Amino acid sequence: RLDPMGRAMLADSLAHACVGSPDTVRAKLQMFLQRTGADEIMATANIHDHAARKRSFQLFAEIGRPMGALKPATAAGNASAGHPHPAVHA
């Protein structure tokens, strides 16, 4: 039902979405970080229920812990590479 511009906007928005179990999100974030070299992750959760949204952010914040840290493959040149967890902005 979307016009071509709307479809393009939606595709662009979803191109970097990481949705799923913690393992799925962790894997997608690692691929994103390797591909982009980003040194910060900004998370959003369009979840109406406050408790569910809070739990989603808690799970997201825990993703970096088992790996030691989520960081881009080129972390040596990034000032924030030493941060132990991904940044979460609500």
Number of C-alpha atoms within 10 A of each C-alpha: 5 9 7 9 9 11 12 12 12 12 11 11 10 11 9 11 14 16 12 10 11 15 10 12 17 21 14 17 22 18 14 18 20 15 12 12 17 16 21 17 16 9 16 13 12 6 11 8 8 9 10 12 16 14 11 16 17 12 14 19 15 15 20 20 12 9 12 11 16 25 28 22 17 15 17 11 11 13 9 12 20 13 15 14 20 22 16 14 9 10
